Amino acid sequence: LPGPPFTHQQMPSKMVYYGQTSCEQDTERYLDVVKYVFSYYKKEVPLVINTMGWVKGEGLLLLIDIIRLLSPSHIVQMDMCDWKAMPPLTPEHVHFSAGLHTKGKQQSKCKQLGVGSVESWEYPEGEEMSAPQHKLLYVHPEFPRAGVAGEVPVHSGILRDMSILGYLGHLQSPDIGAVLPLHSLVPYQV
Protein backbone atom coordinates (compact mmCIF):
# COMPACT_ATOMS: atom_id res chain seq x y z
CA LEU A 1 0.00 0.00 0.00
CA PRO A 2 2.77 2.56 0.60
CA GLY A 3 4.10 4.46 -2.37
CA PRO A 4 2.49 5.97 -5.45
CA PRO A 5 -0.21 3.75 -7.02
CA PHE A 6 1.57 3.41 -10.39
CA THR A 7 4.48 1.53 -8.73
CA HIS A 8 2.44 -1.50 -7.62
CA GLN A 9 -0.48 -1.93 -9.99
CA GLN A 10 -2.24 -5.26 -10.17
CA MET A 11 -5.06 -6.43 -12.38
CA PRO A 12 -8.28 -5.88 -10.40
CA SER A 13 -11.10 -8.41 -10.15
CA LYS A 14 -13.57 -5.71 -11.16
CA MET A 15 -13.00 -2.10 -12.16
CA VAL A 16 -14.85 0.82 -13.69
CA TYR A 17 -13.43 3.76 -15.59
CA TYR A 18 -15.43 6.65 -14.18
CA GLY A 19 -14.12 9.11 -16.78
CA GLN A 20 -13.82 12.17 -14.53
CA THR A 21 -11.24 13.34 -12.02
CA SER A 22 -14.05 14.33 -9.63
CA CYS A 23 -17.49 12.91 -8.92
CA GLU A 24 -18.81 16.30 -7.78
CA GLN A 25 -21.04 16.75 -10.84
CA ASP A 26 -22.68 13.31 -10.65
CA THR A 27 -22.60 11.80 -7.17
CA GLU A 28 -25.46 9.42 -7.94
CA ARG A 29 -23.47 7.82 -10.77
CA TYR A 30 -20.48 7.59 -8.41
CA LEU A 31 -22.59 5.69 -5.85
CA ASP A 32 -23.82 3.38 -8.64
CA VAL A 33 -20.18 2.66 -9.54
CA VAL A 34 -19.31 1.98 -5.88
CA LYS A 35 -22.27 -0.43 -5.59
CA TYR A 36 -21.34 -2.18 -8.85
CA VAL A 37 -17.71 -2.77 -7.84
CA PHE A 38 -18.62 -3.71 -4.25
CA SER A 39 -21.15 -6.30 -5.46
CA TYR A 40 -18.21 -8.43 -6.72
CA TYR A 41 -16.48 -8.47 -3.34
CA LYS A 42 -16.02 -11.96 -1.87
CA LYS A 43 -16.36 -11.66 1.90
CA GLU A 44 -13.76 -14.38 2.63
CA VAL A 45 -10.91 -11.88 2.32
CA PRO A 46 -10.32 -8.53 4.03
CA LEU A 47 -11.18 -5.44 2.01
CA VAL A 48 -9.40 -2.09 2.25
CA ILE A 49 -11.25 0.88 0.73
CA ASN A 50 -9.23 4.01 0.06
CA THR A 51 -11.71 6.84 -0.35
CA MET A 52 -11.00 9.83 -2.56
CA GLY A 53 -10.23 12.34 0.17
CA TRP A 54 -12.97 14.85 -0.71
CA VAL A 55 -14.17 15.56 2.82
CA LYS A 56 -15.40 19.16 2.72
CA GLY A 57 -19.04 20.12 2.19
CA GLU A 58 -20.85 17.63 -0.03
CA GLY A 59 -17.79 15.38 -0.07
CA LEU A 60 -18.22 14.65 3.64
CA LEU A 61 -21.93 13.98 3.10
CA LEU A 62 -21.07 11.58 0.25
CA LEU A 63 -18.53 9.83 2.49
CA ILE A 64 -21.26 9.30 5.10
CA ASP A 65 -23.45 7.74 2.37
CA ILE A 66 -20.59 5.41 1.36
CA ILE A 67 -20.00 4.37 4.98
CA ARG A 68 -23.69 3.55 5.34
CA LEU A 69 -23.71 1.69 2.04
CA LEU A 70 -20.63 -0.48 2.65
CA SER A 71 -20.93 -0.94 6.46
CA PRO A 72 -17.19 -1.23 7.17
CA SER A 73 -15.94 -2.93 10.33
CA HIS A 74 -13.17 -0.33 10.82
CA ILE A 75 -12.60 3.23 9.65
CA VAL A 76 -9.15 4.81 9.71
CA GLN A 77 -9.62 8.57 9.72
CA MET A 78 -6.51 10.61 9.06
CA ASP A 79 -6.74 14.18 10.23
CA MET A 80 -4.75 17.24 9.28
CA CYS A 81 -2.86 19.20 11.89
CA ASP A 82 -4.97 22.07 13.34
CA TRP A 83 -7.99 21.37 11.08
CA LYS A 84 -11.26 20.99 12.95
CA ALA A 85 -13.71 21.16 10.04
CA MET A 86 -14.24 17.38 9.89
CA PRO A 87 -15.74 15.65 12.92
CA PRO A 88 -14.55 12.18 13.96
CA LEU A 89 -16.57 9.61 11.98
CA THR A 90 -17.80 7.71 15.01
CA PRO A 91 -20.68 5.24 14.60
CA GLU A 92 -22.94 7.74 16.37
CA HIS A 93 -21.97 10.59 14.04
CA VAL A 94 -22.58 8.46 10.94
CA HIS A 95 -25.90 7.21 12.34
CA PHE A 96 -27.36 10.61 13.21
CA SER A 97 -25.88 12.84 10.46
CA ALA A 98 -27.55 13.36 7.13
CA GLY A 99 -25.64 12.20 4.10
CA LEU A 100 -25.88 13.58 0.58
CA HIS A 101 -28.49 10.99 -0.49
CA THR A 102 -29.45 9.50 2.88
CA LYS A 103 -31.00 10.89 6.06
CA GLY A 104 -29.81 10.66 9.65
CA LYS A 105 -31.27 8.03 11.98
CA GLN A 106 -31.15 5.51 9.16
CA GLN A 107 -34.24 4.51 7.32
CA SER A 108 -34.94 1.07 5.89
CA LYS A 109 -32.43 -0.25 3.38
CA CYS A 110 -34.84 -0.05 0.48
CA LYS A 111 -35.49 3.65 1.07
CA GLN A 112 -31.92 4.51 2.05
CA LEU A 113 -30.48 4.90 -1.43
CA GLY A 114 -33.74 5.18 -3.35
CA VAL A 115 -33.46 8.97 -3.40
CA GLY A 116 -33.44 10.48 -6.90
CA SER A 117 -32.31 8.13 -9.63
CA VAL A 118 -29.97 6.05 -7.46
CA GLU A 119 -31.17 2.47 -7.87
CA SER A 120 -31.88 0.45 -4.74
CA TRP A 121 -29.10 -1.57 -3.18
CA GLU A 122 -29.42 -5.35 -3.19
CA TYR A 123 -29.35 -6.90 0.30
CA PRO A 124 -29.73 -10.50 1.42
CA GLU A 125 -33.33 -11.45 2.24
CA GLY A 126 -34.38 -10.93 5.83
CA GLU A 127 -31.37 -8.77 6.70
CA GLU A 128 -32.26 -5.58 8.54
CA MET A 129 -30.49 -2.21 8.55
CA SER A 130 -28.90 -1.36 11.87
CA ALA A 131 -26.89 1.57 13.11
CA PRO A 132 -23.25 1.49 11.98
CA GLN A 133 -21.05 -0.42 14.40
CA HIS A 134 -17.58 0.23 13.03
CA LYS A 135 -14.47 0.88 15.10
CA LEU A 136 -12.90 4.28 14.48
CA LEU A 137 -9.11 4.48 14.37
CA TYR A 138 -8.37 8.20 14.48
CA VAL A 139 -4.88 9.25 13.34
CA HIS A 140 -3.87 12.79 14.24
CA PRO A 141 -0.36 13.82 13.10
CA GLU A 142 1.93 15.47 15.59
CA PHE A 143 4.03 17.38 13.05
CA PRO A 144 3.15 20.84 11.67
CA ARG A 145 1.55 21.32 8.23
CA ALA A 146 0.72 17.61 7.85
CA GLY A 147 -1.84 17.09 5.09
CA VAL A 148 -1.79 20.70 3.92
CA ALA A 149 -2.71 20.92 0.22
CA GLY A 150 0.05 22.11 -2.08
CA GLU A 151 2.88 20.68 0.02
CA VAL A 152 3.31 17.60 -2.18
CA PRO A 153 5.92 18.10 -4.94
CA VAL A 154 4.10 15.83 -7.43
CA HIS A 155 0.70 17.04 -8.64
CA SER A 156 -2.32 14.70 -8.76
CA GLY A 157 -2.57 15.06 -12.58
CA ILE A 158 0.95 13.69 -12.98
CA LEU A 159 0.14 10.77 -10.67
CA ARG A 160 -2.98 10.00 -12.74
CA ASP A 161 -0.92 10.07 -15.96
CA MET A 162 1.67 7.75 -14.39
CA SER A 163 -1.10 5.33 -13.35
CA ILE A 164 -2.48 5.23 -16.89
CA LEU A 165 1.01 4.65 -18.31
CA GLY A 166 1.56 1.91 -15.71
CA TYR A 167 -1.70 0.26 -16.79
CA LEU A 168 -0.78 0.52 -20.48
CA GLY A 169 2.65 -0.89 -19.67
CA HIS A 170 0.96 -4.06 -18.39
CA LEU A 171 -0.53 -4.51 -21.86
CA GLN A 172 2.96 -4.92 -23.33
CA SER A 173 4.16 -8.41 -24.13
CA PRO A 174 6.58 -9.79 -21.51
CA ASP A 175 8.90 -10.68 -24.42
CA ILE A 176 11.62 -8.01 -24.45
CA GLY A 177 11.96 -8.00 -28.24
CA ALA A 178 8.25 -7.32 -28.91
CA VAL A 179 7.77 -3.82 -27.45
CA LEU A 180 4.83 -2.07 -29.13
CA PRO A 181 4.28 1.67 -29.32
CA LEU A 182 1.63 2.91 -26.87
CA HIS A 183 -0.71 4.10 -29.64
CA SER A 184 -1.01 0.52 -30.95
CA LEU A 185 -2.37 -0.86 -27.64
CA VAL A 186 -6.07 -1.12 -26.82
CA PRO A 187 -6.35 0.38 -23.31
CA TYR A 188 -9.99 -0.48 -22.64
CA GLN A 189 -12.97 -2.32 -24.05
CA VAL A 190 -16.52 -1.01 -24.49
WOMOGI-V948201 format. One record per residue. N is the residue number from 1. RES is the residue in one small letter. OMEGA is omega in whole degrees, -180 to 180 (999 if undefined). Layout:
((N & RES & OMEGA) (N & RES & OMEGA))
//
This chain:
((1 & l & -179) (2 & p & 179) (3 & g & 180) (4 & p & -175) (5 & p & -176) (6 & f & -178) (7 & t & -177) (8 & h & -180) (9 & q & 175) (10 & q & 179) (11 & m & -178) (12 & p & 175) (13 & s & -180) (14 & k & 178) (15 & m & 179) (16 & v & 172) (17 & y & -176) (18 & y & 174) (19 & g & 179) (20 & q & 176) (21 & t & 179) (22 & s & 178) (23 & c & -174) (24 & e & -177) (25 & q & -177) (26 & d & -178) (27 & t & 178) (28 & e & 177) (29 & r & 178) (30 & y & 177) (31 & l & 176) (32 & d & 179) (33 & v & 179) (34 & v & 179) (35 & k & -179) (36 & y & -178) (37 & v & -178) (38 & f & -179) (39 & s & 179) (40 & y & -178) (41 & y & 176) (42 & k & -171) (43 & k & 179) (44 & e & -176) (45 & v & 177) (46 & p & 180) (47 & l & 175) (48 & v & -180) (49 & i & 177) (50 & n & -179) (51 & t & -171) (52 & m & 178) (53 & g & 176) (54 & w & -173) (55 & v & 176) (56 & k & 176) (57 & g & -178) (58 & e & 178) (59 & g & 177) (60 & l & 178) (61 & l & 177) (62 & l & 177) (63 & l & 177) (64 & i & 176) (65 & d & -178) (66 & i & 177) (67 & i & 178) (68 & r & -178) (69 & l & -173) (70 & l & 179) (71 & s & -179) (72 & p & 177) (73 & s & -180) (74 & h & 172) (75 & i & 174) (76 & v & -179) (77 & q & 178) (78 & m & -177) (79 & d & 174) (80 & m & 179) (81 & c & 177) (82 & d & 178) (83 & w & -174) (84 & k & -175) (85 & a & -177) (86 & m & 179) (87 & p & 174) (88 & p & -176) (89 & l & 178) (90 & t & 176) (91 & p & 180) (92 & e & -180) (93 & h & -180) (94 & v & -178) (95 & h & -173) (96 & f & -179) (97 & s & 175) (98 & a & 173) (99 & g & 178) (100 & l & -178) (101 & h & 179) (102 & t & 179) (103 & k & 175) (104 & g & -177) (105 & k & -166) (106 & q & 176) (107 & q & 178) (108 & s & -177) (109 & k & -178) (110 & c & -179) (111 & k & -170) (112 & q & -179) (113 & l & 179) (114 & g & -180) (115 & v & 178) (116 & g & -178) (117 & s & 179) (118 & v & -177) (119 & e & -174) (120 & s & -179) (121 & w & -179) (122 & e & 179) (123 & y & 176) (124 & p & -178) (125 & e & 176) (126 & g & -179) (127 & e & -177) (128 & e & 177) (129 & m & 176) (130 & s & 178) (131 & a & 179) (132 & p & -179) (133 & q & -179) (134 & h & 174) (135 & k & 180) (136 & l & 174) (137 & l & -172) (138 & y & -179) (139 & v & 179) (140 & h & -177) (141 & p & 180) (142 & e & -177) (143 & f & -175) (144 & p & 175) (145 & r & 178) (146 & a & 177) (147 & g & -179) (148 & v & -179) (149 & a & 177) (150 & g & -179) (151 & e & -178) (152 & v & -177) (153 & p & -179) (154 & v & -179) (155 & h & -177) (156 & s & 178) (157 & g & 178) (158 & i & 178) (159 & l & 176) (160 & r & 179) (161 & d & 179) (162 & m & 178) (163 & s & 178) (164 & i & 177) (165 & l & 177) (166 & g & 178) (167 & y & 180) (168 & l & 177) (169 & g & 177) (170 & h & 179) (171 & l & 178) (172 & q & 175) (173 & s & 178) (174 & p & 178) (175 & d & -175) (176 & i & -177) (177 & g & -173) (178 & a & -180) (179 & v & -180) (180 & l & 174) (181 & p & -176) (182 & l & -177) (183 & h & 178) (184 & s & -179) (185 & l & 175) (186 & v & -173) (187 & p & -179) (188 & y & -178) (189 & q & 179) (190 & v & 999))
//
